[in-house]
Amino acid sequence: MKKWLYPLLMVVVVLFTASGCTKTYNDIIPSTTILADVAANQWKTDDGGKTYYFLVTTPELTQSTAESDGVVVAMDRGNGVFEALPEVYQNTSFTFLYEPGTVSIEASGVNGAPVTLPTGTITIKITIIPANPTN
């Protein structure tokens, strides 16, 4: 009885292993990345210091792109590490807004805390990721 059990078990293992093989294809979708350096003195405020902002001109961000593609923004405080926005750092909330031609980075205090802006030059990375819109 053991003589036929082992070959049968081997056949079953081979069948399950072979039937689980599938070939996958990874399509590469080209994205567009824009880098912008922002000096500490480029932050502006219109509300007495409750919120600060700066604008990055992005001609790559068209009306069509703004409506259908993904936009990701990250900030490097000068240490070589990009941190995705939105985020809270030192009781300051950093967020972004975008429209065709412009990305706005905003900083505001959390729960009424004073805004702590970066003291040196930072680098902003804006990545536009193509997408297929569905209605």
N, CA, C and O atoms as CSV, one atom per row, in Angstrom:
chain,resi,resn,atom,element,x,y,z
A,1,MET,N,N,0.811,-1.180,0.000
A,1,MET,CA,C,0.000,0.000,0.000
A,1,MET,C,C,0.864,1.256,0.000
A,1,MET,O,O,0.518,2.248,-0.641
A,2,LYS,N,N,1.972,1.218,0.708
A,2,LYS,CA,C,2.862,2.361,0.745
A,2,LYS,C,C,3.532,2.585,-0.597
A,2,LYS,O,O,3.899,3.716,-0.913
A,3,LYS,N,N,3.704,1.535,-1.400
A,3,LYS,CA,C,4.388,1.664,-2.678
A,3,LYS,C,C,3.626,2.587,-3.627
A,3,LYS,O,O,4.264,3.362,-4.339
A,4,TRP,N,N,2.348,2.545,-3.671
A,4,TRP,CA,C,1.595,3.397,-4.598
A,4,TRP,C,C,1.204,4.738,-3.974
A,4,TRP,O,O,0.847,5.665,-4.701
A,5,LEU,N,N,1.264,4.864,-2.636
A,5,LEU,CA,C,0.895,6.108,-1.967
A,5,LEU,C,C,1.912,7.222,-2.234
A,5,LEU,O,O,1.522,8.358,-2.504
A,6,TYR,N,N,3.204,6.911,-2.163
A,6,TYR,CA,C,4.229,7.937,-2.375
A,6,TYR,C,C,4.234,8.483,-3.800
A,6,TYR,O,O,4.277,9.702,-3.968
A,7,PRO,N,N,4.192,7.641,-4.837
A,7,PRO,CA,C,4.128,8.203,-6.195
A,7,PRO,C,C,2.860,9.027,-6.430
A,7,PRO,O,O,2.907,10.047,-7.118
A,8,LEU,N,N,1.740,8.600,-5.870
A,8,LEU,CA,C,0.506,9.348,-6.015
A,8,LEU,C,C,0.619,10.719,-5.335
A,8,LEU,O,O,0.170,11.727,-5.881
A,9,LEU,N,N,1.205,10.745,-4.174
A,9,LEU,CA,C,1.405,12.005,-3.456
A,9,LEU,C,C,2.316,12.940,-4.249
A,9,LEU,O,O,2.064,14.144,-4.294
A,10,MET,N,N,3.358,12.419,-4.870
A,10,MET,CA,C,4.274,13.229,-5.679
A,10,MET,C,C,3.554,13.812,-6.897
A,10,MET,O,O,3.786,14.967,-7.252
A,11,VAL,N,N,2.687,13.032,-7.537
A,11,VAL,CA,C,1.940,13.507,-8.693
A,11,VAL,C,C,0.997,14.639,-8.284
A,11,VAL,O,O,0.869,15.628,-9.006
A,12,VAL,N,N,0.348,14.503,-7.152
A,12,VAL,CA,C,-0.565,15.537,-6.665
A,12,VAL,C,C,0.207,16.821,-6.372
A,12,VAL,O,O,-0.257,17.906,-6.724
A,13,VAL,N,N,1.371,16.721,-5.737
A,13,VAL,CA,C,2.184,17.901,-5.425
A,13,VAL,C,C,2.628,18.588,-6.709
A,13,VAL,O,O,2.566,19.814,-6.797
A,14,VAL,N,N,3.071,17.834,-7.702
A,14,VAL,CA,C,3.513,18.409,-8.969
A,14,VAL,C,C,2.338,19.096,-9.682
A,14,VAL,O,O,2.515,20.179,-10.240
A,15,LEU,N,N,1.172,18.501,-9.673
A,15,LEU,CA,C,0.013,19.101,-10.324
A,15,LEU,C,C,-0.379,20.420,-9.667
A,15,LEU,O,O,-0.661,21.394,-10.364
A,16,PHE,N,N,-0.400,20.464,-8.345
A,16,PHE,CA,C,-0.754,21.715,-7.659
A,16,PHE,C,C,0.302,22.789,-7.880
A,16,PHE,O,O,-0.029,23.965,-8.034
A,17,THR,N,N,1.552,22.398,-7.897
A,17,THR,CA,C,2.621,23.366,-8.116
A,17,THR,C,C,2.587,23.903,-9.538
A,17,THR,O,O,2.714,25.112,-9.731
A,18,ALA,N,N,2.423,23.067,-10.515
A,18,ALA,CA,C,2.423,23.489,-11.920
A,18,ALA,C,C,1.183,24.308,-12.261
A,18,ALA,O,O,1.257,25.225,-13.078
A,19,SER,N,N,0.052,23.992,-11.650
A,19,SER,CA,C,-1.165,24.719,-11.991
A,19,SER,C,C,-1.187,26.128,-11.389
A,19,SER,O,O,-1.988,26.959,-11.816
A,20,GLY,N,N,-0.331,26.412,-10.415
A,20,GLY,CA,C,-0.302,27.718,-9.783
A,20,GLY,C,C,0.596,28.720,-10.490
A,20,GLY,O,O,0.675,29.868,-10.052
A,21,CYS,N,N,1.273,28.337,-11.560
A,21,CYS,CA,C,2.186,29.231,-12.255
A,21,CYS,C,C,1.413,30.133,-13.212
A,21,CYS,O,O,0.660,29.659,-14.062
A,22,THR,N,N,1.611,31.427,-13.059
A,22,THR,CA,C,1.031,32.377,-13.995
A,22,THR,C,C,2.097,33.407,-14.327
A,22,THR,O,O,2.957,33.720,-13.504
A,23,LYS,N,N,2.030,33.917,-15.515
A,23,LYS,CA,C,2.984,34.924,-15.942
A,23,LYS,C,C,2.339,36.289,-15.763
A,23,LYS,O,O,1.214,36.513,-16.209
A,24,THR,N,N,3.052,37.205,-15.109
A,24,THR,CA,C,2.527,38.549,-14.904
A,24,THR,C,C,3.366,39.548,-15.685
A,24,THR,O,O,4.562,39.352,-15.898
A,25,TYR,N,N,2.719,40.605,-16.099
A,25,TYR,CA,C,3.389,41.669,-16.831
A,25,TYR,C,C,3.301,42.950,-16.021
A,25,TYR,O,O,2.232,43.297,-15.519
A,26,ASN,N,N,4.396,43.644,-15.893
A,26,ASN,CA,C,4.416,44.920,-15.197
A,26,ASN,C,C,4.560,46.031,-16.226
A,26,ASN,O,O,5.614,46.193,-16.842
A,27,ASP,N,N,3.493,46.788,-16.403
A,27,ASP,CA,C,3.544,47.918,-17.319
A,27,ASP,C,C,4.146,49.112,-16.594
A,27,ASP,O,O,3.773,49.411,-15.459
A,28,ILE,N,N,5.055,49.777,-17.236
A,28,ILE,CA,C,5.669,50.961,-16.658
A,28,ILE,C,C,4.906,52.180,-17.168
A,28,ILE,O,O,4.813,52.416,-18.373
A,29,ILE,N,N,4.367,52.945,-16.231
A,29,ILE,CA,C,3.632,54.152,-16.578
A,29,ILE,C,C,4.562,55.330,-16.303
A,29,ILE,O,O,4.945,55.557,-15.155
A,30,PRO,N,N,4.928,56.078,-17.335
A,30,PRO,CA,C,5.852,57.196,-17.104
A,30,PRO,C,C,5.161,58.324,-16.338
A,30,PRO,O,O,4.039,58.719,-16.655
A,31,SER,N,N,5.851,58.821,-15.339
A,31,SER,CA,C,5.331,59.948,-14.580
A,31,SER,C,C,6.224,61.159,-14.826
A,31,SER,O,O,7.307,61.038,-15.398
A,32,THR,N,N,5.766,62.312,-14.394
A,32,THR,CA,C,6.533,63.548,-14.527
A,32,THR,C,C,6.859,64.039,-13.130
A,32,THR,O,O,5.975,64.127,-12.278
A,33,THR,N,N,8.126,64.359,-12.888
A,33,THR,CA,C,8.546,64.863,-11.587
A,33,THR,C,C,9.134,66.255,-11.745
A,33,THR,O,O,9.969,66.501,-12.615
A,34,ILE,N,N,8.680,67.159,-10.887
A,34,ILE,CA,C,9.161,68.540,-10.887
A,34,ILE,C,C,9.808,68.804,-9.533
A,34,ILE,O,O,9.199,68.541,-8.496
A,35,LEU,N,N,11.023,69.315,-9.531
A,35,LEU,CA,C,11.707,69.684,-8.294
A,35,LEU,C,C,11.784,71.197,-8.199
A,35,LEU,O,O,12.085,71.871,-9.184
A,36,ALA,N,N,11.513,71.728,-7.023
A,36,ALA,CA,C,11.571,73.175,-6.801
A,36,ALA,C,C,12.221,73.441,-5.454
A,36,ALA,O,O,11.821,72.869,-4.440
A,37,ASP,N,N,13.223,74.308,-5.445
A,37,ASP,CA,C,13.855,74.731,-4.199
A,37,ASP,C,C,13.151,75.974,-3.686
A,37,ASP,O,O,12.841,76.886,-4.452
A,38,VAL,N,N,12.903,76.002,-2.389
A,38,VAL,CA,C,12.197,77.124,-1.770
A,38,VAL,C,C,13.039,77.629,-0.600
A,38,VAL,O,O,13.315,76.887,0.343
A,39,ALA,N,N,13.442,78.889,-0.668
A,39,ALA,CA,C,14.220,79.500,0.412
A,39,ALA,C,C,13.288,79.888,1.559
A,39,ALA,O,O,12.083,80.050,1.368
A,40,ALA,N,N,13.859,80.033,2.740
A,40,ALA,CA,C,13.071,80.349,3.934
A,40,ALA,C,C,12.306,81.662,3.793
A,40,ALA,O,O,11.235,81.814,4.379
A,41,ASN,N,N,12.838,82.612,3.025
A,41,ASN,CA,C,12.179,83.920,2.900
A,41,ASN,C,C,11.109,83.954,1.803
A,41,ASN,O,O,10.543,85.016,1.541
A,42,GLN,N,N,10.820,82.822,1.159
A,42,GLN,CA,C,9.815,82.792,0.095
A,42,GLN,C,C,8.404,82.483,0.602
A,42,GLN,O,O,7.449,82.577,-0.169
A,43,TRP,N,N,8.250,82.122,1.863
A,43,TRP,CA,C,6.926,81.857,2.415
A,43,TRP,C,C,6.178,83.180,2.553
A,43,TRP,O,O,6.765,84.186,2.954
A,44,LYS,N,N,4.888,83.186,2.224
A,44,LYS,CA,C,4.055,84.389,2.299
A,44,LYS,C,C,2.863,84.113,3.208
A,44,LYS,O,O,2.478,82.962,3.412
A,45,THR,N,N,2.289,85.173,3.747
A,45,THR,CA,C,1.065,85.055,4.534
A,45,THR,C,C,0.109,86.174,4.150
A,45,THR,O,O,0.528,87.294,3.856
A,46,ASP,N,N,-1.185,85.855,4.156
A,46,ASP,CA,C,-2.224,86.846,3.862
A,46,ASP,C,C,-3.160,87.043,5.055
A,46,ASP,O,O,-4.089,87.848,4.992
A,47,ASP,N,N,-2.914,86.309,6.142
A,47,ASP,CA,C,-3.854,86.351,7.265
A,47,ASP,C,C,-3.175,86.635,8.607
A,47,ASP,O,O,-3.622,86.162,9.651
A,48,GLY,N,N,-2.113,87.395,8.566
A,48,GLY,CA,C,-1.445,87.774,9.808
A,48,GLY,C,C,-0.604,86.680,10.440
A,48,GLY,O,O,-0.312,86.748,11.635
A,49,GLY,N,N,-0.207,85.680,9.677
A,49,GLY,CA,C,0.681,84.644,10.187
A,49,GLY,C,C,0.014,83.369,10.653
A,49,GLY,O,O,0.679,82.499,11.216
A,50,LYS,N,N,-1.307,83.231,10.430
A,50,LYS,CA,C,-1.975,81.980,10.802
A,50,LYS,C,C,-1.659,80.872,9.798
A,50,LYS,O,O,-1.533,79.703,10.164
A,51,THR,N,N,-1.534,81.255,8.529
A,51,THR,CA,C,-1.216,80.316,7.457
A,51,THR,C,C,-0.168,80.945,6.552
A,51,THR,O,O,-0.261,82.117,6.188
A,52,TYR,N,N,0.826,80.149,6.198
A,52,TYR,CA,C,1.857,80.578,5.254
A,52,TYR,C,C,1.764,79.695,4.024
A,52,TYR,O,O,1.282,78.565,4.103
A,53,TYR,N,N,2.222,80.202,2.886
A,53,TYR,CA,C,2.156,79.430,1.650
A,53,TYR,C,C,3.256,79.894,0.692
A,53,TYR,O,O,3.842,80.963,0.856
A,54,PHE,N,N,3.510,79.067,-0.296
A,54,PHE,CA,C,4.301,79.481,-1.458
A,54,PHE,C,C,3.765,78.727,-2.657
A,54,PHE,O,O,3.191,77.646,-2.522
A,55,LEU,N,N,3.953,79.301,-3.823
A,55,LEU,CA,C,3.424,78.739,-5.061
A,55,LEU,C,C,4.563,78.198,-5.909
A,55,LEU,O,O,5.619,78.822,-6.015
A,56,VAL,N,N,4.345,77.044,-6.508
A,56,VAL,CA,C,5.289,76.456,-7.462
A,56,VAL,C,C,4.593,76.459,-8.815
A,56,VAL,O,O,3.535,75.851,-8.978
A,57,THR,N,N,5.184,77.140,-9.775
A,57,THR,CA,C,4.633,77.178,-11.126
A,57,THR,C,C,4.880,75.830,-11.792
A,57,THR,O,O,6.012,75.350,-11.842
A,58,THR,N,N,3.814,75.228,-12.300
A,58,THR,CA,C,3.896,73.894,-12.903
A,58,THR,C,C,3.146,73.867,-14.224
A,58,THR,O,O,1.986,73.457,-14.265
A,59,PRO,N,N,3.791,74.301,-15.312
A,59,PRO,CA,C,3.107,74.257,-16.603
A,59,PRO,C,C,2.764,72.820,-17.035
A,59,PRO,O,O,1.895,72.619,-17.883
A,60,GLU,N,N,3.444,71.832,-16.455
A,60,GLU,CA,C,3.151,70.425,-16.781
A,60,GLU,C,C,1.772,70.008,-16.270
A,60,GLU,O,O,1.203,69.024,-16.743
A,61,LEU,N,N,1.245,70.749,-15.318
A,61,LEU,CA,C,-0.054,70.445,-14.731
A,61,LEU,C,C,-1.135,71.209,-15.512
A,61,LEU,O,O,-1.465,72.353,-15.198
A,62,THR,N,N,-1.664,70.546,-16.526
A,62,THR,CA,C,-2.670,71.161,-17.397
A,62,THR,C,C,-4.071,70.936,-16.820
A,62,THR,O,O,-4.233,70.254,-15.808
A,63,GLN,N,N,-5.074,71.517,-17.473
A,63,GLN,CA,C,-6.464,71.315,-17.044
A,63,GLN,C,C,-6.806,69.824,-17.074
A,63,GLN,O,O,-7.394,69.299,-16.127
A,64,SER,N,N,-6.443,69.154,-18.146
A,64,SER,CA,C,-6.717,67.724,-18.284
A,64,SER,C,C,-5.986,66.915,-17.220
A,64,SER,O,O,-6.562,66.007,-16.620
A,65,THR,N,N,-4.723,67.242,-16.987
A,65,THR,CA,C,-3.924,66.537,-15.981
A,65,THR,C,C,-4.506,66.749,-14.588
A,65,THR,O,O,-4.619,65.803,-13.808
A,66,ALA,N,N,-4.874,67.983,-14.280
A,66,ALA,CA,C,-5.415,68.276,-12.954
A,66,ALA,C,C,-6.724,67.534,-12.694
A,66,ALA,O,O,-7.022,67.171,-11.556
A,67,GLU,N,N,-7.500,67.311,-13.749
A,67,GLU,CA,C,-8.787,66.636,-13.592
A,67,GLU,C,C,-8.678,65.121,-13.521
A,67,GLU,O,O,-9.488,64.480,-12.852
A,68,SER,N,N,-7.685,64.528,-14.203
A,68,SER,CA,C,-7.695,63.070,-14.309
A,68,SER,C,C,-6.482,62.360,-13.724
A,68,SER,O,O,-6.584,61.182,-13.383
A,69,ASP,N,N,-5.350,63.020,-13.594
A,69,ASP,CA,C,-4.142,62.332,-13.133
A,69,ASP,C,C,-3.936,62.513,-11.630
A,69,ASP,O,O,-4.561,63.367,-11.000
A,70,GLY,N,N,-3.054,61.700,-11.075
A,70,GLY,CA,C,-2.722,61.806,-9.665
A,70,GLY,C,C,-1.576,62.778,-9.451
A,70,GLY,O,O,-0.652,62.839,-10.263
A,71,VAL,N,N,-1.628,63.535,-8.373
A,71,VAL,CA,C,-0.567,64.473,-8.026
A,71,VAL,C,C,-0.100,64.141,-6.607
A,71,VAL,O,O,-0.896,64.111,-5.669
A,72,VAL,N,N,1.194,63.896,-6.472
A,72,VAL,CA,C,1.795,63.575,-5.182
A,72,VAL,C,C,2.868,64.616,-4.899
A,72,VAL,O,O,3.652,64.961,-5.782
A,73,VAL,N,N,2.902,65.115,-3.671
A,73,VAL,CA,C,3.882,66.135,-3.299
A,73,VAL,C,C,4.644,65.665,-2.069
A,73,VAL,O,O,4.058,65.137,-1.124
A,74,ALA,N,N,5.965,65.864,-2.094
A,74,ALA,CA,C,6.821,65.525,-0.960
A,74,ALA,C,C,7.767,66.682,-0.700
A,74,ALA,O,O,8.035,67.487,-1.591
A,75,MET,N,N,8.274,66.762,0.529
A,75,MET,CA,C,9.139,67.866,0.937
A,75,MET,C,C,10.410,67.315,1.575
A,75,MET,O,O,10.354,66.415,2.413
A,76,ASP,N,N,11.558,67.863,1.170
A,76,ASP,CA,C,12.859,67.527,1.749
A,76,ASP,C,C,13.350,68.756,2.500
A,76,ASP,O,O,13.541,69.812,1.896
A,77,ARG,N,N,13.555,68.637,3.796
A,77,ARG,CA,C,13.988,69.756,4.628
A,77,ARG,C,C,15.491,69.994,4.576
A,77,ARG,O,O,16.037,70.713,5.412
A,78,GLY,N,N,16.159,69.393,3.597
A,78,GLY,CA,C,17.599,69.585,3.465
A,78,GLY,C,C,18.419,68.425,3.987
A,78,GLY,O,O,19.648,68.493,4.010
A,79,ASN,N,N,17.751,67.355,4.410
A,79,ASN,CA,C,18.472,66.191,4.926
A,79,ASN,C,C,18.481,65.018,3.948
A,79,ASN,O,O,18.933,63.928,4.298
A,80,GLY,N,N,17.989,65.229,2.734
A,80,GLY,CA,C,17.996,64.174,1.724
A,80,GLY,C,C,16.848,63.193,1.836
A,80,GLY,O,O,16.809,62.208,1.098
A,81,VAL,N,N,15.913,63.438,2.739
A,81,VAL,CA,C,14.770,62.543,2.929
A,81,VAL,C,C,13.500,63.288,2.523
A,81,VAL,O,O,13.200,64.351,3.066
A,82,PHE,N,N,12.758,62.732,1.569
A,82,PHE,CA,C,11.493,63.333,1.147
A,82,PHE,C,C,10.366,62.779,2.007
A,82,PHE,O,O,10.245,61.566,2.182
A,83,GLU,N,N,9.543,63.676,2.540
A,83,GLU,CA,C,8.400,63.310,3.374
A,83,GLU,C,C,7.128,63.683,2.621
A,83,GLU,O,O,6.960,64.829,2.206
A,84,ALA,N,N,6.242,62.721,2.446
A,84,ALA,CA,C,5.010,62.948,1.685
A,84,ALA,C,C,4.087,63.906,2.427
A,84,ALA,O,O,3.940,63.830,3.646
A,85,LEU,N,N,3.467,64.807,1.670
A,85,LEU,CA,C,2.479,65.718,2.230
A,85,LEU,C,C,1.088,65.145,1.983
A,85,LEU,O,O,0.886,64.482,0.967
A,86,PRO,N,N,0.138,65.369,2.856
A,86,PRO,CA,C,0.183,66.212,4.035
A,86,PRO,C,C,0.908,65.523,5.189
A,86,PRO,O,O,0.985,64.296,5.264
A,87,GLU,N,N,1.437,66.359,6.083
A,87,GLU,CA,C,2.094,65.867,7.287
A,87,GLU,C,C,2.096,66.959,8.344
A,87,GLU,O,O,1.894,68.135,8.044
A,88,VAL,N,N,2.329,66.551,9.585
A,88,VAL,CA,C,2.480,67.488,10.695
A,88,VAL,C,C,3.901,67.355,11.206
A,88,VAL,O,O,4.375,66.254,11.489
A,89,TYR,N,N,4.580,68.500,11.321
A,89,TYR,CA,C,5.966,68.526,11.801
A,89,TYR,C,C,6.111,69.721,12.732
A,89,TYR,O,O,5.827,70.853,12.340
A,90,GLN,N,N,6.545,69.479,13.951
A,90,GLN,CA,C,6.721,70.520,14.961
A,90,GLN,C,C,5.467,71.379,15.113
A,90,GLN,O,O,5.544,72.607,15.074
A,91,ASN,N,N,4.324,70.741,15.284
A,91,ASN,CA,C,3.022,71.398,15.464
A,91,ASN,C,C,2.608,72.280,14.288
A,91,ASN,O,O,1.772,73.171,14.439
A,92,THR,N,N,3.194,72.031,13.123
A,92,THR,CA,C,2.801,72.744,11.916
A,92,THR,C,C,2.317,71.726,10.888
A,92,THR,O,O,2.997,70.743,10.594
A,93,SER,N,N,1.137,71.982,10.353
A,93,SER,CA,C,0.547,71.103,9.344
A,93,SER,C,C,0.933,71.618,7.955
A,93,SER,O,O,0.672,72.773,7.622
A,94,PHE,N,N,1.552,70.759,7.154
A,94,PHE,CA,C,1.926,71.091,5.780
A,94,PHE,C,C,0.993,70.336,4.841
A,94,PHE,O,O,0.878,69.112,4.910
A,95,THR,N,N,0.331,71.082,3.967
A,95,THR,CA,C,-0.585,70.492,3.000
A,95,THR,C,C,-0.314,71.090,1.628
A,95,THR,O,O,0.508,71.995,1.487
A,96,PHE,N,N,-1.011,70.578,0.615
A,96,PHE,CA,C,-0.864,71.158,-0.721
A,96,PHE,C,C,-2.200,71.198,-1.428
A,96,PHE,O,O,-3.082,70.375,-1.184
A,97,LEU,N,N,-2.328,72.168,-2.305
A,97,LEU,CA,C,-3.482,72.330,-3.187
A,97,LEU,C,C,-2.932,72.494,-4.588
A,97,LEU,O,O,-1.826,73.004,-4.768
A,98,TYR,N,N,-3.696,72.065,-5.583
A,98,TYR,CA,C,-3.217,72.277,-6.947
A,98,TYR,C,C,-4.352,72.620,-7.881
A,98,TYR,O,O,-5.510,72.261,-7.668
A,99,GLU,N,N,-3.972,73.329,-8.923
A,99,GLU,CA,C,-4.860,73.689,-10.022
A,99,GLU,C,C,-3.976,73.772,-11.255
A,99,GLU,O,O,-2.752,73.753,-11.128
A,100,PRO,N,N,-4.553,73.865,-12.434
A,100,PRO,CA,C,-3.708,73.923,-13.631
A,100,PRO,C,C,-2.651,75.026,-13.522
A,100,PRO,O,O,-2.971,76.193,-13.299
A,101,GLY,N,N,-1.397,74.631,-13.683
A,101,GLY,CA,C,-0.294,75.580,-13.698
A,101,GLY,C,C,0.317,75.926,-12.360
A,101,GLY,O,O,1.361,76.578,-12.325
A,102,THR,N,N,-0.294,75.516,-11.244
A,102,THR,CA,C,0.203,75.928,-9.935
A,102,THR,C,C,-0.032,74.867,-8.865
A,102,THR,O,O,-1.093,74.247,-8.798
A,103,VAL,N,N,0.986,74.677,-8.031
A,103,VAL,CA,C,0.841,73.878,-6.815
A,103,VAL,C,C,1.155,74.808,-5.652
A,103,VAL,O,O,2.184,75.482,-5.650
A,104,SER,N,N,0.271,74.842,-4.668
A,104,SER,CA,C,0.438,75.681,-3.494
A,104,SER,C,C,0.753,74.802,-2.291
A,104,SER,O,O,0.011,73.866,-1.994
A,105,ILE,N,N,1.847,75.096,-1.598
A,105,ILE,CA,C,2.209,74.404,-0.369
A,105,ILE,C,C,1.811,75.336,0.775
A,105,ILE,O,O,2.188,76.507,0.790
A,106,GLU,N,N,1.047,74.807,1.730
A,106,GLU,CA,C,0.568,75.626,2.837
A,106,GLU,C,C,1.039,75.075,4.172
A,106,GLU,O,O,1.171,73.864,4.348
A,107,ALA,N,N,1.293,75.984,5.115
A,107,ALA,CA,C,1.707,75.616,6.468
A,107,ALA,C,C,0.831,76.370,7.450
A,107,ALA,O,O,0.695,77.590,7.360
A,108,SER,N,N,0.233,75.642,8.393
A,108,SER,CA,C,-0.589,76.281,9.411
A,108,SER,C,C,-0.378,75.566,10.743
A,108,SER,O,O,-0.071,74.374,10.781
A,109,GLY,N,N,-0.549,76.318,11.842
A,109,GLY,CA,C,-0.373,75.749,13.177
A,109,GLY,C,C,-1.490,74.782,13.518
A,109,GLY,O,O,-2.642,74.980,13.131
A,110,VAL,N,N,-1.139,73.735,14.245
A,110,VAL,CA,C,-2.111,72.730,14.666
A,110,VAL,C,C,-2.801,73.220,15.934
A,110,VAL,O,O,-2.136,73.581,16.905
A,111,ASN,N,N,-4.126,73.234,15.928
A,111,ASN,CA,C,-4.924,73.653,17.089
A,111,ASN,C,C,-4.506,75.014,17.627
A,111,ASN,O,O,-4.428,75.210,18.840
A,112,GLY,N,N,-4.238,75.949,16.730
A,112,GLY,CA,C,-3.894,77.300,17.135
A,112,GLY,C,C,-2.437,77.519,17.502
A,112,GLY,O,O,-2.056,78.614,17.918
A,113,ALA,N,N,-1.624,76.490,17.350
A,113,ALA,CA,C,-0.192,76.636,17.668
A,113,ALA,C,C,0.453,77.570,16.656
A,113,ALA,O,O,-0.016,77.671,15.522
A,114,PRO,N,N,1.527,78.256,17.051
A,114,PRO,CA,C,2.223,79.104,16.082
A,114,PRO,C,C,2.858,78.254,14.982
A,114,PRO,O,O,3.238,77.105,15.208
A,115,VAL,N,N,2.965,78.832,13.803
A,115,VAL,CA,C,3.545,78.140,12.656
A,115,VAL,C,C,5.064,78.117,12.796
A,115,VAL,O,O,5.689,79.145,13.058
A,116,THR,N,N,5.651,76.927,12.616
A,116,THR,CA,C,7.102,76.786,12.616
A,116,THR,C,C,7.526,76.455,11.187
A,116,THR,O,O,7.355,75.327,10.726
A,117,LEU,N,N,8.076,77.440,10.498
A,117,LEU,CA,C,8.501,77.250,9.109
A,117,LEU,C,C,9.931,76.727,9.048
A,117,LEU,O,O,10.714,76.963,9.968
A,118,PRO,N,N,10.277,76.024,7.980
A,118,PRO,CA,C,11.668,75.607,7.797
A,118,PRO,C,C,12.589,76.825,7.760
A,118,PRO,O,O,12.250,77.847,7.163
A,119,THR,N,N,13.747,76.714,8.396
A,119,THR,CA,C,14.663,77.854,8.471
A,119,THR,C,C,15.638,77.901,7.306
A,119,THR,O,O,16.266,78.934,7.072
A,120,GLY,N,N,15.775,76.821,6.580
A,120,GLY,CA,C,16.672,76.787,5.428
A,120,GLY,C,C,15.914,76.511,4.154
A,120,GLY,O,O,14.683,76.486,4.135
A,121,THR,N,N,16.663,76.303,3.091
A,121,THR,CA,C,16.052,75.975,1.802
A,121,THR,C,C,15.539,74.543,1.828
A,121,THR,O,O,16.228,73.627,2.278
A,122,ILE,N,N,14.330,74.369,1.342
A,122,ILE,CA,C,13.744,73.039,1.228
A,122,ILE,C,C,13.544,72.719,-0.246
A,122,ILE,O,O,13.518,73.616,-1.089
A,123,THR,N,N,13.405,71.443,-0.544
A,123,THR,CA,C,13.126,71.005,-1.909
A,123,THR,C,C,11.751,70.359,-1.935
A,123,THR,O,O,11.432,69.502,-1.110
A,124,ILE,N,N,10.952,70.782,-2.890
A,124,ILE,CA,C,9.625,70.207,-3.088
A,124,ILE,C,C,9.679,69.313,-4.321
A,124,ILE,O,O,10.186,69.713,-5.369
A,125,LYS,N,N,9.155,68.105,-4.187
A,125,LYS,CA,C,9.063,67.186,-5.325
A,125,LYS,C,C,7.590,66.979,-5.649
A,125,LYS,O,O,6.821,66.483,-4.826
A,126,ILE,N,N,7.213,67.367,-6.859
A,126,ILE,CA,C,5.837,67.209,-7.333
A,126,ILE,C,C,5.856,66.132,-8.404
A,126,ILE,O,O,6.570,66.257,-9.398
A,127,THR,N,N,5.083,65.082,-8.212
A,127,THR,CA,C,5.030,63.982,-9.168
A,127,THR,C,C,3.618,63.886,-9.729
A,127,THR,O,O,2.642,63.784,-8.985
A,128,ILE,N,N,3.529,63.920,-11.050
A,128,ILE,CA,C,2.247,63.791,-11.743
A,128,ILE,C,C,2.200,62.382,-12.325
A,128,ILE,O,O,3.051,62.000,-13.129
A,129,ILE,N,N,1.199,61.621,-11.908
A,129,ILE,CA,C,1.080,60.212,-12.298
A,129,ILE,C,C,-0.119,60.066,-13.239
A,129,ILE,O,O,-1.256,60.303,-12.831
A,130,PRO,N,N,0.129,59.674,-14.504
A,130,PRO,CA,C,-0.978,59.522,-15.451
A,130,PRO,C,C,-1.979,58.477,-15.000
A,130,PRO,O,O,-1.611,57.465,-14.405
A,131,ALA,N,N,-3.239,58.725,-15.285
A,131,ALA,CA,C,-4.303,57.788,-14.954
A,131,ALA,C,C,-5.312,57.777,-16.084
A,131,ALA,O,O,-5.407,58.725,-16.863
A,132,ASN,N,N,-6.059,56.698,-16.160
A,132,ASN,CA,C,-7.131,56.602,-17.139
A,132,ASN,C,C,-8.434,56.949,-16.451
A,132,ASN,O,O,-8.896,56.187,-15.603
A,133,PRO,N,N,-9.049,58.088,-16.792
A,133,PRO,CA,C,-10.284,58.485,-16.106
A,133,PRO,C,C,-11.454,57.576,-16.479
A,133,PRO,O,O,-11.559,57.100,-17.610
A,134,THR,N,N,-12.315,57.352,-15.513
A,134,THR,CA,C,-13.560,56.624,-15.766
A,134,THR,C,C,-14.715,57.502,-15.327
A,134,THR,O,O,-14.594,58.275,-14.376
A,135,ASN,N,N,-15.794,57.385,-15.998
A,135,ASN,CA,C,-16.963,58.214,-15.662
A,135,ASN,C,C,-18.013,57.412,-14.949
A,135,ASN,O,O,-19.062,57.948,-14.593
